[in-house]
């Protein structure tokens, strides 16, 4: 069994050397500086910010469960979960 952390969004392991990010569950601009963060794949993090505004994140999506329940993000996380942990793809800018 691997000791790699697991992305709480796509549920894939995050091996050392794979692009990763810390996602603030409450955006820093909305009072989340110093608040809880989760370690996620960089591609998952980019998709969150391409899909939701800072205000939407602060108001309705301040947990991994809420993010996974968002229809567009749920579809993305299900899709990316079938890729290897080091999968990288361009995420389009702001899709809304």
C-alpha positions in Angstrom: 0.0 0.0 0.0 1.2 3.5 -0.9 2.1 6.1 1.7 1.3 8.9 -0.9 -1.4 11.3 0.2 -4.8 11.0 -1.6 -6.4 13.9 -3.4 -9.8 14.4 -1.6 -11.4 15.5 -4.9 -10.5 12.8 -7.5 -9.4 10.3 -4.9 -6.2 9.4 -6.8 -2.8 9.2 -4.9 -0.5 12.3 -5.1 3.0 10.8 -5.5 6.1 12.8 -4.8 7.0 15.0 -7.8 3.5 15.2 -9.2 2.2 18.7 -9.6 0.2 19.5 -6.5 -1.4 22.5 -4.8 -2.8 23.5 -1.4 -6.4 24.7 -1.9 -7.8 27.1 0.7 -11.3 25.8 1.5 -12.3 29.4 2.2 -10.5 31.6 -0.3 -7.9 33.9 1.1 -9.6 36.9 -0.4 -12.8 35.9 1.5 -11.2 35.6 4.9 -9.6 32.2 4.6 -5.9 33.2 5.1 -4.6 30.9 7.7 -7.7 28.7 7.4 -8.0 25.1 6.5 -6.3 23.8 3.3 -6.4 20.5 1.4 -3.6 19.0 -0.7 -4.9 18.3 -4.2 -3.5 17.6 -7.7 -2.7 20.8 -9.5 -5.1 19.9 -12.3 -8.0 19.4 -9.8 -7.1 22.8 -8.2 -7.1 24.6 -11.6 -10.5 23.1 -12.5 -12.0 24.4 -9.2 -10.9 27.9 -10.0 -11.9 27.6 -13.7 -15.4 26.7 -12.6 -16.3 28.7 -9.5 -15.7 32.3 -8.3 -14.1 33.1 -5.0 -17.5 34.2 -3.7 -19.1 30.9 -4.7 -16.3 28.9 -3.1 -16.6 30.8 0.2 -20.4 30.7 0.2 -21.2 27.2 -1.0 -18.1 25.1 -1.6 -15.9 25.2 1.5 -15.5 21.4 1.8 -14.2 18.6 -0.4 -17.6 17.0 -0.2 -19.3 20.2 -1.5 -16.8 20.5 -4.3 -17.3 16.9 -5.4 -21.1 17.4 -5.4 -20.9 20.4 -7.8 -22.2 18.9 -11.2 -19.4 20.2 -13.4 -16.7 19.4 -10.9 -18.2 15.9 -10.2 -18.0 15.1 -13.9 -14.4 16.4 -14.1 -13.3 14.5 -11.0 -14.9 11.3 -12.3 -13.1 11.8 -15.7 -9.7 12.6 -14.2 -9.9 9.7 -11.7 -9.4 7.3 -14.7 -6.1 9.0 -15.5 -2.7 8.2 -13.9 -1.8 10.3 -10.9 0.8 12.3 -12.9 -1.7 13.2 -15.7 -1.4 16.8 -16.8 -3.7 18.6 -19.2 -4.5 22.2 -20.0 -7.5 23.4 -18.1 -9.3 26.2 -19.9 -9.6 29.6 -18.2 -12.8 30.4 -16.4 -15.7 28.2 -17.7 -19.1 29.3 -16.4 
